[in-house]
Amino acid sequence: MSDAAYRRVVGKRIRVWRVLHERSQDELAAAAGVTRNFVSAIERGAQGLDAVRLRRLAAAMDMSLAELLADPEPAGLTARR
């Protein structure tokens, strides 16, 4: 999986969580101590994955950083490159 595709997967995971928990980008950003623009960029896959701010987002979402960044491809099923 390319870096861009992985960023989109992580961004989608954040957006889905946020929508399911009925939180706005502003609310999630405030809870995580990041800007709404950062949340927006992450959700679009347009922002590099900054470990410190992602850790804050994961904590605000009540999940571990490992859960947030988990590989979406099941082990053993990844395509050979």
N, C-alpha and C positions, 0 to 999 in steps of 0.2 A: 504494500500500500504506500502510495506517495505521501510525502509530508503534507501536501495540501489536502489530500483526501482524509488523512488522519485528523487534521485540524477541523475539517467539516464534521467529522464523526463526533469529536469532543464537543464542538459547538452545538450540534443537534442534541446531544445528551443533556447539555445545560438547558437549552431552550425547552425541551420536552419536560424536564423536571420543573422548570419555572412555571410553565403553563399548567401542568398537573397540580401544582401547589398554589395556583392562582396568585403568583407574585409578578409584579412588574419588573422590568429591567432596573428601574430606579430603586425599588425595594431590595432586590437582590444585591445590587451594587452597594447600597448603604449598609446592608448587613455584613458584606464582605470587606468593606473599607476600600472599594475600588470605584472607578467612575462608571457611569452608565455607558459612556462611549466604549470603555473596555469590554463590558458585558456584551454590548451590541456587536463589536468587532469579533469577539470570541465566538458568538453564536453564528456569525456569518462565515467563520473560518478564515477571516481576513487578518487576524492578529496572531503573531507568534505565541507559542505556549510558554508563558512566563511562569516558572514554578512557584515563585512566592505568591503572586496574585492568584494563581490557580488553587494553591493550598488554601487561601482565604475563601475563595468561592466554594471549594469543597466543604470547608468547615461551616459556612453559612447554609449550605445545602444538607448538612448533617450526614456527610459521607466522607470516606477517606479519599485522599488524593489518588490512591491506587484504584479505587472504584471509579472515580471520575475519569481516569486515564486508561482504564482497562482496554486491552486490545479487543476490537470488535470481531476479529476473526478467530474462530475456535482453534485451539492448538491442533496442529497436525493437518489442518485444512488450508493453510496458506499456500498460495501459488508460488512455485519456484521462480526465482528471478535470475 
